[in-house]
Amino acid sequence: ESHHSNMRPLEEGDYNYLKEYITTIHSAGANHVVLHARPAILSGLSPVKNRIIPTLDYDFVRSIATDFEGKVDITLNGGITKLTQLKTLQSDESSPISTYMAGRWTLRRPLDLVGVEALAKDESSASLIETNTISTALENYIDYTLSMTTLPSHKQRFTTADLCLPLYLVAEQLKDDWDYDEEDNPSQDAPLLSYDEIESLYDVIRDGIIHLQDCHNKGGKKAKNSNNVYKQISTSIKCLAGTKVVNKWKRNRAEL
C-alpha cells in the first residue's frame, strides 16, 4: 500500500529533532514528557493500525531519557499489555525511564489494575488479589450507578450505557480469564483469579445488573434466566444499554 513508503525506523534526524524539541520546552519550564514509543503515520493508516503496524522502539525513548536524565522525567508509553511485562520494565534499575503509561491494556483488562497497584506498592500481586477487595469495589460502583439512575432526568450526568460500560469491561475480562488456556495463549499472563473467585464476581455483577434493570424497568423487559451467568449478564447489559451500543463496545474492545 502507499503508506508503506512512509514506514521506516526512527533515524538520527528524528532523534535530533525530538531532542531539540524537548530542549526547547524544558527551557520554557517543562520537566516531564510522555513519549509514545512508536512513530505515527499521519496519512494512510487508521488510528487502530497506527497502534499496531509501526514498530515499537523502546531504545529510542531510553536514549532520550538518558540525555535528559536529572532534567526531564520521561514516561514511556506504548505496547505495555500485561503485568509481567510492566514488572520487567520497572525492575530494570539501569533504565533512565522515570515511569510507564498504559491505556488500552487497562481498558481491556480493568481488574489488572489491582496487580498494577501491587507493583506500585512493591508488594507481591498475590497479596492484593483478594476477591473481597474487588467485590467491594464492584458493589460500591453498582451502588453509585443505582444512585445515578434514580436521580431526576435533568440531574443525571451519565447515560445508562455510560454506567454499564465498566461492568461490561469487567465481565468480559472475567470471561477471558475463565476461558484462558496456556497452550492457546502462551504470550498472555495466567489469570490472577481462580475459577471460584471469577464465579463469585460474576454473581456480584449479575445481582447489580438485576437491580439496575429493576430501576429502569423498561416496559418490563428483562433478560431470561440462564444457567450461563456470563450470557445472562451480557443479555441484561444489552437490554439496558442497547444491542447496537454493546456490539460497538465489543468491536472496540477487540481492537484494544
Order of alpha helices (4+ residues) and beta strands (2+ residues): alpha-beta-alpha-alpha-beta-alpha-beta-alpha-alpha-alpha-alpha-alpha-alpha-alpha-alpha
